[in-house]
Amino acid sequence: MTVRRVVPNVRSEAVPESREFYGLLGFEEVMNHGWIMTLASPSEPTAQVSFMAYDKTAPVAPDLSVEVDDVDAAYALVRESGAEIVHPLQDEEWGVRRFFVRDPNGRVVNVLGHR
């Protein structure tokens, strides 16, 4: 399994202000679903940060997103480990397959793959 990118998810009620502020540092908006917005570096597209007010389909907003090349394999490994699954593996309408797991620090990790 290969990690494709890691994105911090910042809970925010100030999404437009965040876009403006991080724009000063060179970030540009690459995705906006209304409840989550992702900014990326134009010169290094995997350097990203997301701002979210809530999660559309999950019970909690994740702290971190990790995109992998095989989300089904990642889910199997995590389940076998006994880690707490916070949100089950499912396909989302915006084109990702994902699940949430709680890490040893209590942080919720969104593990995803693009379909």
N, C-alpha and C positions, 0 to 999 in steps of 0.2 A: 504494500500500500504506500502511496506517495502523497505527501502533503503538498497541496498546490498553493495555498495562501492561508494566512492567519489575519483576522480582522478584529480589533477591539470594538465592542458595541457599547456606546455611551448612552445611558438613559437620559433623555433630554425633553424638555418642554420648550426649548429654544432652538428648534431646528433651523429656521431661516437665519437667525443670528449666528449659529454655529457654522453654517455654510459661508457666511460673510467673513467670520473670523479666520477659519481655516483656509479660506481663499487667499488671505494675506500671506499664508505660508506656502502657497502654490498648489493647493488641492483644488480639484474641480469635481462637480457633481457628476456621478456616473450612473446613479440609480436613485429613484425616488418613488416609493409606493404610497406616500402619504403618512404612513405610520413608521416607516424606516427610510432613511436617506443614507447613501454611501458616497463618500468623497474619495478620490484617488489622485495620485501624482501622475500628471501627463507623461513624465519621463520614465516613471517606474510604476506601471499600472497595478502591480500587486501590493504597493504601499497604499493601504486603505484604512479608513476609519468610518464606522457607521454610527448614526445617531438615531435613536428610536424612542418613541413615546410609550410604546407597548408592543407586544407581539400579536399578530393577527390571529393565529390559530393555536398558540401555546398558552399554558397557564402562567408562565413567567417570561420575562424578557431575559435573553441570555447575556452573559458578560463578555463572551468571546465566540467568534465563529471560526471554525477550522474546515476548510474545503479539502476534501480528499478525492482521490481518483476512483475509489471503490467504497461507497458509503455502506453498502450491504455487508461487506467484509468487516468494516470498522464496527458496525452494529453488532455483528456476531461476536467479535473479540471483546467488546465492552460488556455485552450481556454475560458472556462466559466468565468474565472477571468478577462479576457480582456487583459492579458499580451501579449506583442508583440511576435508573432511566427516569428522567423528569418528563419527557415528551416522547411518545413512541415514534418509530420509523414510519414516515409517510411521505407521499408525494404531495407537493404544494402547487397551487394554481399558478404561481409565478415561475415555475420551471425548475424547482429544486426538489431533491429527495433528501430528507433530513430527520435527525432525532436530537434530543437534548440529553446530556448526561451531567451529573454533578461530580466535579473533581474533588480530590482530597482536601482542598481548601474551602470547599463549600460553593465554589463558583460554578455557574451553569454554562456549559459549553454546547454550542450549536454545531453539530457535526453534519456536514452537507456535501452533496455532489450535485452538479448540474446535469439535468437529463438531456 
